[in-house]
């Protein structure tokens, strides 16, 4: 057997025999793309000290990955469909590895932003390619299991990112958290060539590049405005972006409705299964990544765990994802996707609302149950929702389907960190002002209000001042911890309410077990039944 797999999956007489090995390669590719987001959370303090980053600088480094990642997935998924899905995967991995090498070597803010942007472009190629190749390689009756494994990998990456970064930061500089991606990406490239068969859509016409450009501009503007506006005020940049998104999205929809071969068939949003599943995916990652963001900050700055200890304490989320995935794999075929998705959303909402009980005296055990509930909710519900989204697209548009699903995922996570992070910052600042008042010089007070990390740093400086003494430093530190705990509780209440409303929307939008759907949907279900019987 040759080392490289070169027979296109579309020309194989039966199911690809090494498809489960191919899934391992796809999961490995997904792992590093998602970990690149979560590992930065624990690497950020070291980067901030080494590069002298302001809050705005750090936000740009985060956004440098997020904006191209979210904006480009739909278009790059369509390009992969037309030319080569495996080629897209390999290309994306190489771009991602190149950005990672650059990120490990930079010594100034602008280059760090550029490196993260290159990684974001690579991730935008890789993410939809993994899902489109999965659906192309696996027969219909096995896709639910394969997508469940794909979802479990995503949940593992969310928790493993801080752990791996924390382990590296024990003995290495923050650049190592970038460099670890390189050998994994290279291994995934060789694995893709050896184990993932070529695949592309048959009979695809010209790509709707105008629609693609409109989608890029609209999504990029929306993500940028949502992240920058709440954190740094609605100045010219965020306000302009909000206007561009507000105009661009309806123009994109109007263009796609009139185009004979649209980039994305927006009429799919009138299908209850598709739109309900998209809302569910977006809201899951809104709540999960938003809560994970401030949970990580609490563990580091209030409970004073180092990076590795923080990573270990987030690891139970990964175990909970696998438990939820195992349960949904058993129950979804008999109960249907709606009960699993809605149940998961209820569990995830309850997990966020539990964080409203956080106070200055809270310990890790107060976070453990919410962490487990959020992980379990992802495992239980995201895979049936993703399976439904991908099942809504024909074989020729699998990359577009993967891009749509992954855009909802990344947009939800970006909005969660931006909106909940902004609410947390506002509540923290207001509470700290009430507690400390005018007892600090203006400059020190501004630094302390900037973030919980800034508050801790100011308290450490106060402790070095013989005139102030340890007692005043401890009083300030207590105030910082109390203000941040207050912010976590208030933010979790608002986040929980948003997720609860979203759960009700999904409950109403998703059709029931006996929903008949369109003729196309019934044909798809019948094909699945016949294929399962034949196998």
ZAMARGU-4260 file (C-alpha; in steps of 0.2 Angstrom, whole numbers, plus 5000, padded with zeros to 4 digits):
<rodrens>
0) 5000/5000/5000 | 5008/5017/4995 | 5011/5029/5009 | 5000/5043/5001 | 4982/5040/4999
5) 4977/5047/4982 | 4961/5039/4977 | 4947/5052/4979 | 4934/5047/4991 | 4920/5051/4978
10) 4927/5037/4967 | 4929/5023/4980 | 4917/5009/4978 | 4912/5008/4996 | 4916/5017/5013
15) 4934/5022/5015 | 4942/5007/5025 | 4954/5019/5035 | 4941/5032/5039 | 4943/5030/5058
20) 4962/5034/5056 | 4957/5048/5045 | 4946/5055/5059 | 4961/5054/5071 | 4971/5066/5059
25) 4956/5078/5058 | 4954/5078/5076 | 4972/5082/5079 | 4971/5096/5067 | 4955/5103/5076
30) 4964/5101/5093 | 4978/5113/5089 | 4967/5126/5081 | 4955/5127/5096 | 4969/5126/5109
35) 4977/5141/5101 | 4963/5151/5108 | 4962/5144/5126 | 4981/5143/5129 | 4983/5161/5127
40) 4972/5164/5142 | 4986/5157/5154 | 5000/5164/5143 | 4993/5182/5143 | 5001/5187/5160
45) 5018/5182/5154 | 5016/5190/5137 | 5010/5206/5146 | 5025/5207/5157 | 5038/5203/5143
50) 5031/5214/5129 | 5024/5228/5141 | 5006/5225/5134 | 4992/5237/5138 | 4974/5230/5139
55) 4972/5237/5122 | 4987/5228/5115 | 4982/5211/5123 | 4965/5213/5116 | 4972/5216/5098
60) 4983/5200/5100 | 4967/5190/5104 | 4957/5199/5090 | 4972/5196/5078 | 4967/5177/5078
65) 4948/5179/5081 | 4943/5191/5067 | 4951/5182/5052 | 4946/5165/5060 | 4928/5170/5061
70) 4927/5180/5045 | 4935/5168/5032 | 4928/5151/5036 | 4913/5152/5025 | 4923/5157/5010
75) 4938/5146/5013 | 4926/5131/5015 | 4918/5135/4998 | 4935/5136/4990 | 4940/5119/4998
80) 4924/5111/4991 | 4928/5117/4974 | 4947/5113/4973 | 4952/5101/4986 | 4946/5098/5004
85) 4962/5089/5009 | 4973/5102/5000 | 4964/5115/5010 | 4968/5105/5026 | 4986/5103/5022
90) 4988/5122/5017 | 4979/5128/5032 | 4990/5118/5044 | 5006/5124/5035 | 5000/5142/5037
95) 4995/5139/5055 | 5012/5132/5058 | 5021/5147/5050 | 5011/5159/5061 | 5016/5149/5076
100) 5034/5149/5072 | 5033/5168/5070 | 5023/5170/5086 | 5037/5161/5096 | 5050/5173/5090
105) 5043/5190/5090 | 5048/5203/5103 | 5036/5217/5099 | 5017/5220/5100 | 5014/5223/5081
110) 5023/5207/5076 | 5013/5197/5089 | 4997/5203/5082 | 5003/5199/5064 | 5008/5181/5070
115) 4991/5178/5078 | 4983/5185/5062 | 4992/5172/5051 | 4987/5158/5063 | 4969/5164/5062
120) 4970/5163/5043 | 4977/5145/5044 | 4963/5141/5057 | 4950/5147/5045 | 4956/5135/5032
125) 4958/5120/5044 | 4942/5121/5054 | 4929/5119/5040 | 4940/5107/5031 | 4940/5095/5045
130) 4921/5095/5046 | 4919/5093/5027 | 4931/5079/5026 | 4923/5070/5040 | 4906/5071/5032
135) 4914/5066/5015 | 4923/5051/5022 | 4910/5043/5033 | 4894/5035/5027 | 4878/5043/5033
140) 4874/5030/5046 | 4892/5033/5054 | 4892/5052/5054 | 4884/5055/5070 | 4897/5045/5079
145) 4911/5053/5070 | 4904/5071/5073 | 4902/5066/5092 | 4921/5062/5092 | 4924/5078/5083
150) 4914/5088/5096 | 4923/5079/5110 | 4940/5084/5103 | 4934/5102/5103 | 4929/5101/5121
155) 4945/5093/5126 | 4955/5107/5117 | 4946/5120/5127 | 4952/5112/5143 | 4968/5106/5137
160) 4974/5122/5130 | 4977/5130/5148 | 4984/5114/5154 | 4997/5112/5140 | 5002/5131/5141
165) 5003/5130/5160 | 5015/5115/5159 | 5026/5124/5146 | 5027/5140/5156 | 5034/5131/5171
170) 5051/5130/5163 | 5049/5140/5147 | 5045/5157/5140 | 5028/5161/5133 | 5034/5158/5115
175) 5034/5140/5119 | 5015/5140/5119 | 5016/5145/5101 | 5030/5133/5096 | 5021/5117/5103
180) 5009/5119/5088 | 5023/5116/5075 | 5027/5098/5077 | 5008/5093/5079 | 5004/5103/5063
185) 5018/5094/5054 | 5012/5077/5060 | 4995/5081/5055 | 5001/5086/5037 | 5009/5069/5035
190) 4994/5060/5043 | 4983/5069/5031 | 4993/5064/5015 | 4994/5046/5022 | 4977/5043/5029
195) 4964/5056/5023 | 4959/5053/5005 | 4957/5068/4992 | 4939/5075/4991 | 4931/5089/4982
200) 4913/5093/4976 | 4907/5087/4959 | 4900/5099/4947 | 4902/5115/4957 | 4900/5131/4946
205) 4909/5147/4949 | 4911/5153/4967 | 4901/5167/4972 | 4916/5178/4976 | 4905/5194/4978
210) 4894/5185/4991 | 4910/5179/4999 | 4918/5196/5000 | 4902/5203/5008 | 4902/5189/5021
215) 4920/5192/5025 | 4917/5211/5028 | 4901/5209/5037 | 4907/5195/5049 | 4924/5204/5052
220) 4915/5220/5056 | 4903/5212/5068 | 4916/5203/5077 | 4928/5218/5078 | 4914/5229/5084
225) 4907/5216/5097 | 4925/5214/5105 | 4932/5232/5104 | 4916/5242/5108 | 4912/5235/5125
230) 4930/5235/5131 | 4936/5252/5124 | 4921/5262/5121 | 4911/5266/5105 | 4924/5277/5097
235) 4926/5279/5078 | 4933/5262/5074 | 4920/5251/5083 | 4905/5262/5078 | 4911/5262/5060
240) 4912/5243/5061 | 4895/5241/5069 | 4888/5252/5055 | 4897/5241/5042 | 4890/5225/5049
245) 4873/5232/5051 | 4873/5237/5032 | 4883/5223/5026 | 4873/5208/5033 | 4856/5213/5024
250) 4866/5217/5008 | 4874/5200/5009 | 4857/5192/5012 | 4849/5201/4997 | 4863/5196/4986
255) 4863/5178/4991 | 4844/5177/4988 | 4846/5184/4970 | 4862/5174/4965 | 4859/5158/4955
260) 4874/5149/4964 | 4875/5158/4981 | 4890/5156/4993 | 4877/5152/5007 | 4859/5147/5003
265) 4852/5159/5016 | 4834/5151/5014 | 4841/5138/5025 | 4837/5149/5040 | 4819/5147/5036
270) 4821/5128/5040 | 4818/5126/5059 | 4831/5112/5062 | 4845/5122/5054 | 4841/5139/5062
275) 4838/5131/5079 | 4854/5121/5078 | 4864/5136/5073 | 4857/5146/5087 | 4861/5132/5099
280) 4879/5131/5094 | 4882/5150/5095 | 4874/5151/5112 | 4884/5136/5119 | 4901/5144/5115
285) 4894/5161/5120 | 4891/5154/5138 | 4905/5142/5139 | 4920/5152/5133 | 4914/5168/5142
290) 4912/5158/5158 | 4929/5150/5155 | 4937/5167/5152 | 4933/5174/5169 | 4934/5157/5178
295) 4952/5156/5173 | 4956/5174/5179 | 4948/5170/5196 | 4959/5154/5198 | 4975/5164/5193
300) 4972/5181/5202 | 4960/5177/5216 | 4965/5159/5221 | 4983/5163/5216 | 4985/5146/5206
305) 5000/5147/5194 | 4997/5143/5175 | 5000/5124/5177 | 4989/5123/5192 | 4975/5132/5183
310) 4976/5121/5168 | 4974/5105/5179 | 4959/5113/5188 | 4950/5115/5171 | 4954/5098/5165
315) 4938/5090/5173 | 4928/5100/5159 | 4936/5088/5146 | 4931/5073/5155 | 4913/5080/5157
320) 4913/5083/5138 | 4917/5064/5134 | 4904/5058/5146 | 4891/5070/5138 | 4897/5064/5121
325) 4895/5045/5126 | 4877/5048/5132 | 4871/5058/5117 | 4878/5045/5105 | 4867/5032/5114
330) 4851/5042/5116 | 4850/5053/5101 | 4845/5039/5089 | 4831/5035/5100 | 4825/5051/5108
335) 4829/5063/5093 | 4841/5078/5093 | 4829/5091/5101 | 4828/5083/5118 | 4847/5082/5119
340) 4851/5099/5113 | 4838/5107/5124 | 4843/5097/5139 | 4861/5102/5136 | 4856/5120/5135
345) 4847/5119/5152 | 4862/5111/5160 | 4874/5124/5153 | 4863/5138/5158 | 4861/5131/5176
350) 4880/5129/5176 | 4883/5148/5172 | 4869/5153/5185 | 4878/5143/5198 | 4893/5155/5196
355) 4881/5169/5203 | 4885/5162/5220 | 4904/5166/5219 | 4910/5178/5233 | 4927/5183/5240
360) 4928/5167/5251 | 4924/5155/5236 | 4936/5141/5233 | 4940/5130/5218 | 4926/5118/5224
365) 4913/5132/5220 | 4919/5132/5202 | 4921/5113/5200 | 4902/5109/5197 | 4899/5123/5185
370) 4915/5118/5175 | 4908/5100/5175 | 4890/5105/5169 | 4897/5116/5155 | 4908/5102/5149
375) 4894/5089/5150 | 4882/5101/5141 | 4894/5103/5126 | 4896/5084/5125 | 4878/5081/5126
380) 4871/5094/5113 | 4884/5101/5101 | 4887/5085/5091 | 4868/5082/5087 | 4867/5101/5083
385) 4882/5100/5072 | 4876/5084/5063 | 4860/5092/5059 | 4868/5108/5052 | 4880/5097/5041
390) 4865/5086/5036 | 4856/5101/5029 | 4869/5104/5015 | 4872/5093/5000 | 4888/5084/4996
395) 4894/5098/4985 | 4893/5111/4999 | 4900/5102/5014 | 4914/5115/5016 | 4901/5129/5016
400) 4891/5119/5029 | 4907/5117/5040 | 4911/5135/5038 | 4893/5140/5043 | 4894/5129/5059
405) 4911/5134/5064 | 4907/5153/5061 | 4892/5151/5073 | 4904/5142/5085 | 4918/5155/5084
410) 4906/5170/5084 | 4898/5163/5099 | 4914/5162/5108 | 4920/5179/5103 | 4904/5187/5108
415) 4904/5178/5125 | 4922/5184/5129 | 4918/5201/5123 | 4901/5204/5131 | 4903/5195/5147
420) 4921/5201/5149 | 4915/5219/5146 | 4901/5217/5159 | 4914/5209/5171 | 4926/5224/5169
425) 4912/5237/5172 | 4906/5228/5188 | 4923/5226/5194 | 4928/5244/5191 | 4912/5250/5200
430) 4914/5239/5215 | 4932/5243/5217 | 4929/5262/5217 | 4915/5260/5230 | 4927/5249/5241
435) 4943/5259/5239 | 4937/5277/5235 | 4950/5290/5236 | 4963/5281/5246 | 4974/5278/5231
440) 4983/5290/5220 | 4974/5293/5204 | 4987/5284/5193 | 4987/5269/5205 | 4968/5269/5205
445) 4967/5269/5186 | 4979/5254/5185 | 4970/5245/5199 | 4953/5247/5190 | 4960/5242/5173
450) 4959/5223/5177 | 4960/5211/5191 | 4978/5208/5186 | 4981/5227/5187 | 4974/5227/5205
455) 4985/5213/5211 | 5000/5222/5203 | 4996/5238/5212 | 4994/5229/5229 | 5011/5221/5226
460) 5018/5239/5224 | 5010/5246/5239 | 5017/5231/5249 | 5035/5237/5244 | 5032/5255/5251
465) 5038/5256/5269 | 5026/5270/5272 | 5011/5260/5267 | 5015/5244/5275 | 5008/5226/5273
470) 4992/5230/5281 | 4987/5243/5268 | 4993/5231/5254 | 4982/5217/5261 | 4967/5228/5262
475) 4969/5233/5244 | 4971/5215/5239 | 4955/5210/5248 | 4946/5224/5240 | 4952/5218/5223
480) 4947/5200/5226 | 4930/5206/5233 | 4927/5217/5218 | 4931/5204/5205 | 4921/5191/5214
485) 4906/5203/5214 | 4909/5205/5195 | 4909/5187/5192 | 4893/5184/5201 | 4884/5199/5192
490) 4891/5194/5175 | 4885/5176/5177 | 4868/5182/5181 | 4867/5191/5165 | 4875/5177/5155
495) 4863/5165/5163 | 4848/5175/5158 | 4854/5177/5140 | 4857/5158/5139 | 4840/5155/5147
500) 4831/5166/5134 | 4841/5157/5121 | 4836/5140/5127 | 4818/5145/5126 | 4820/5151/5108
505) 4829/5135/5103 | 4815/5125/5112 | 4802/5134/5101 | 4812/5134/5085 | 4818/5116/5084
510) 4804/5105/5077 | 4798/5090/5088 | 4801/5071/5086 | 4787/5069/5073 | 4792/5084/5062
515) 4790/5079/5044 | 4800/5093/5036 | 4803/5096/5018 | 4803/5083/5005 | 4822/5085/5004
520) 4823/5082/5023 | 4812/5067/5022 | 4823/5060/5007 | 4839/5063/5017 | 4832/5053/5032
525) 4826/5039/5021 | 4843/5038/5013 | 4851/5036/5030 | 4839/5022/5035 | 4842/5013/5019
530) 4861/5015/5020 | 4861/5009/5038 | 4851/4993/5033 | 4862/4990/5018 | 4878/4991/5030
</rodrens>
